Amino acid sequence: MTAVMSPPVTPVPPPVRRVGRRGGIAPPWLFAAPALLVYALVMLYPSIVGAGSAFTDWSGVGEQRSFVGLANFKQLLHDDQALGALRNTLFLTVAIVVVQNGLGLLLALGVHTTIKSRMVLRVIFFAPVVVSPVMVSFLWKYVYNPAPDAGLNAALNAVGLGSLRQDWLGNPSLAIWSVAFTVIWQCAGYSMVIFLAGLEGVPQELHESAMVDGAGTVARFRHITWPLLAPAVTINVMLSTVGGLTLFTQIIAMTNGGPGYATDTLSTVLYKQAFVFGKFGYSTAVALVLAIFVAAVSFIQIGYLRSRETAA
Amino acid sequence: MGGAAAVGTLAACGGKSSGGGGGQLKIIGAGSQEAGLRKALEEYKAKNADFDFNLSFSPADQLQTALRAQLAAGNAPDLHAVYPGNGSAMSMVQLSKANLLADLSDQAWTQKIPSGFKGAFQQDGKTRIFSPGTSVLGVIYNKKAFATAGVQPPTTWSELLTVCETLKKKGIVPLALGAQTPWVTQLINYALVPGTVYAKQPDFDDKMAAGSATFAGSGWADAMNKYLELQKRGFFNPNPNGTTYEQATSMVGTGKAAMAVQVSAVLQAYREAAPSPDDLGMFPLPATDNAADNWIPGGIVVGIAVSAKSKKADQARKFVEFCGQPEVVSAWAEAIACVPLYSEGEAKVDPVLKPFLPFLANNKAVPFMDQRWPNAEVQPTHFAVVQELLGGKTTVDGALKKMDEAYRKSA
């Protein structure tokens, strides 16, 4: 007699009926209403009102402001500083997305083992994430001290690599790499944790079956782990992309956008326009364009990555 | 004095709440003014039992952000720091245009403002800030380092180069430059330009405003070339773009470096970095080989203004009136190593400033350049192009062209 295998049937729970005081059904959004109200008051309303400034010449202080239409947006198209900052922003974003996530994945694979010290290692790798970005920036400013007998330069000298000593933050060609490295150093642990969560969700049985079939480590990673990590990849890529496109704190704290304009990003440009140059209207226009740009990139990314998840 | 302002500690402190008078006056001052402003406040409080204040300070690079955010939000302090003249987003002209500063013109001390300095204090003929006097910009030097190398303060550009060469041969960094701190980048140009530009063209600012002069076509190019010459000859510490103001201060204080081009307002910070305050002196930076052409920059220091929206404006105005008395002006000026705006009899100044007094007396001093720039964008552009020059990323022509472009932008 052959047993007919039928797919397991998951019992479907009956729909939960939310019963109001008078026996009616409470609409689900009612539960989110208080949070939505707070969100609308402290986020949506100021954002919409603030966005209106992008069409004015407001200096940021005082009452005087005139409607200037799209002038601020037209100015942005011809603003060399903003275009330079856009290039820096894209460079940093790509560097952060690729290297931070690559490193995060390697770290996650490294600590997703049975070695005894794995918990300690997880804590060590995650520790920089919980430190304030400003603190991390000041710490790395010490590391990047240009003096030949201090910080990283001293360390290089000590291991016989004195010829590699650099002015890490003062050299316009090098500063952006130095900043990128600091951000990646701080945030790789964050990517690691998300990948680690993804790895925990990969069924061990699949690996065991594959091993029985003779699959090696690389083959198992390629055909089992990597496809099943797709949701973690989506989250990591999304978060690091948004983080890269809006990078601000570390730049201001470490280089203030310098030397010259070498590390200016769109975020530092809009900050300087508002608070240093006194052009709040123009700054808001830059902020609006940045927000739309981030949203567009995120939508495209999420569309692609979700389809990849489905395919996996 | 615009971005040439100095440092201070971010220290919040002040008097205790007495509950008397009109309540506590909220004041935010510039870090470089702390010694003088605090002295004036304490004296005024001692004489007015019902007066009380809540005072905090902010260093130059944070002052602008912190105060502008409060001004924008409509919760400005009753009294706050303001830069004289124009040229920065926290300058008297910019804030006056936004109707944020109370008119002080009816106070007696305003009549004593020297005519050459009125532009720093007044907008449309109305006085909007109080400032205790003039800070000078020159070379702070370590006397021990000079003695070790056997050199004297130079009086011409060529002598300066010789002094630097001698110091360098002795293994002492001739000039400490902390160009990673943006406002420090401008100081050498500010010290050179009075000689290379204003000694020949005293009306240069008017010509710039009228559009008949440019930075690129003026003695600014000479000043920037001289700035670069100092770097090319190896007279700065290595990697000035990666060195901060604090590091440069420490280098001069400890004698590792011999000199730094700085404003007298930061003299106190240099003294604190030195084993003995007497180790340090100051002299004007010579910009040319003709001693008669060596003018100095002398800028009105960061002032205080009464917020137009203050509910305690009367109380604040009374304090400013007190500050305008000659003895208070003198005490304040002495505390921050600046030359008092006016005095009864001979001005009492920090002895290290004496080499500068003949320049002020002979009208060979010009305000810090940013005080007459038309918008808040020229000065930060200057910071950036100097860093680019030091980093080899632009030329003198390219740098000055960017400054000209920033100058022509609307206010």
Interface residues (C-beta under 8 A of the other chain):
Chain A: S59 G60 V61 G62 E63 Q64 Y144 N145 P146 A147 P148 D167 W168 L169 G170 N171 P172 T255 N256 G257 G258 P259 G260 Y261 A262 K272 F275 V276 F277 G278 F280
Chain B: D61 Q64 T65 R68 A69 L71 A72 A89 Q94 L95 K97 A98 N99 L100 A179 Q180 P182 P238 N239 P240 N241 G242 T243 N375 A376 E377 P380 F383 A384 V385 Q387 E388 L390 G391 G392 K393 T394
